[in-house]
Amino acid sequence: MGRNILVDGYNIIKNSTAFQTIEARNLAAARELLITQLVNRYRHTPHQVIVVFDGNGPKEQVSHDRRIRIIYSRHGETADSVIARLATEACTAGREVEMYSNDSEVQQAVARQGCTVHTTGQLTSQLNAAPRDVARRAHHRQIVRRIYHLDPMYNPDDEPEPQRPSYGKKKGPARRRR
């Protein structure tokens, strides 16, 4: 069973340099990029991802885009209050909740529900990270290149000397059993 991933959309866009450059030209493009990156990050997981934006309509607008639930708050209601309400609903339903925002008020409200709170930097680092299998293969290639001296940047003199573990005091000569 997956967990609910709650994302404060505009908070991510305003606090991440990757989105800020796009947002300066076109806010809709920044929202679309965020949703696309969330789709790519969570497409193979059972998690329910919900992105909440501040809206201006007479009622809350909910849409779905490639398994991502997008919510625009109604006029007079902040995205923070919607996130706090969604966290409360998910916790009472017995689901785990992760929330991503730098807003301290919403962090405290969600943390009081017993949910996990993360910053926007943690989410953007996950969004920009290589998939686990690609990272594992790249690490393996680096090790193989070092072993076979194929890495021009590798200098064996830079490696620290391995230390032998000490397991306590030394034992005497082994006793023979009869």
N, C-alpha and C positions, 0 to 999 in steps of 0.2 A: 504494500500500500504506500503510495507516494505521499508527499507533503505538499502543503500550499506554499508557494513562493510569492510573496507580496513585494511589488516593486513600486517605489514612489517615482513615477516616470520623469516628471520635470526636475526633480531633485537629482536624478542620475544625469540628465542632460546638462543641467546647469553646473554640476560639479566635476564633470569629466572633460578633460581637454580634447579627447577624441570626438565628443559630441559638440563641444562648444564652437568649434570652427564651422561645423555644418549648421548649427543652430543660428549662428550670426547671419547666415545667408537665407536659410529656409527652415523654419521650425517644424514644418510637416515632414521634411526630409530627415531631420534628426529623430523625430518620433518613429518614422518608418525604419531607420537604421537600428534603433534600439530594439524594436520588435523583431527585426530580422536576426539580430545577434542573439536575442533570447530564444528564438526558434531554433537556431543552430546549436545553442548550448544545451537546451533541454528537450530536444526532439526525441531522443531515445531513452527518456526517463519516464517514470509513472507520475511525476510531479505535476501539479496543476499550477501554472504560472499566471498570475494576475497582475497587470500593469494598471496603475491608477494615475489619472491625470486630473488636474483642476479643470472643471468644465464651466460652462456658462448657460446651459440649457435649463428649461423649466423643470425637467426631471432627470434623473440619473440615466445616462446612456451606456448601454452595454453592447459590445460586439465581440466577435471571435475572429481571429486571424491566425490560421495555421496552428491551432491548439493553444494559442495565447488568448486569454480573456482580457479585453481592454475595457476599462471603465472610465467614463468622464463624469465627475461629480456634478450635481445639480447646482444651480445658482445659489450662492449663500452657504454652500457646504464645501469644505476644503477636502483635498485628496487625503490629507492626514486623518481626518475624522472617518473617511470611508475605509482607510486601511485599518484603523483601530477597530471599527465595527466588524470588518471581515476577519480580523484576527480573533476577536471574541467569538464570532460564529463558528470558526474553524476549531477553536479550542474546546468549545462546548460540544462539538460533534466528535471530538476525540482525535482530530488530525494534528500532526506536527506542523508548525508554521515557522518559516524563515522570512524575515523582512529586511529589505535593503533601503536605507535612507540615512542621510546625515542630519536630519531634523531631530533635535534632542527631545522635543515634546512627543512626537510619534514614537520614537525609540522607547521612551519611558512607558507610554501607554501600552505598547505591544509587549514590552518586557514584563509588565505587571501581570499579563495574562499567562506568563510562563513560556513565551515564545522566544525563539532565537533572533537576535538583532545583529545586523551587519551594516557596515558602512558602504557608501557608493564605490569607494576605491576597491573594496573586496570583490564587488560584483564586476566592475570593469576589468579587474585583473583576471577573473574567471572567464569573462567573455573574450578576452584577447589571448588567452592561453591556448596552446596547441592541444588537440585532442590527446587523451591519455596514451592511446596506442602509437600515435605519431611521436610523442615525446619519449616514449619508451624505446622506440626504434632508433631515434636520434641519439639517445644516450648510449645505446648498445654500439652504434657505429663509432662513437667517440672512443669508447673503451677498446674496440677492436683495432682502431687506427693507432692507439697508443701502444697496444701490445705488439703490433707488427711494425711499429715505427713508421707509420704512413702519415702521421700528423705533423706537418712542418712546424706548427706552433708548440708542439710538446717538447719539453726539455726535462729529461729524467732527473736532472740535478735539482729541479724545483720541487720534487716530491719529498715530503717529510719521511724521515727514517721510521719504519714500522717499529713499534715498541712491543716487546714481549710482555704478555700479561703475567703478573705475579699472583700466584694463588695461595699466598700465605707462606708459612715457614717450610723449609725443605725437609723432605722425608729422608730417613736413613735408607740403608740398602734394603732391597726387597727381601722379604722372608720367604723361604721355601716351605712349601707344604709337603707333608709326607703322606 
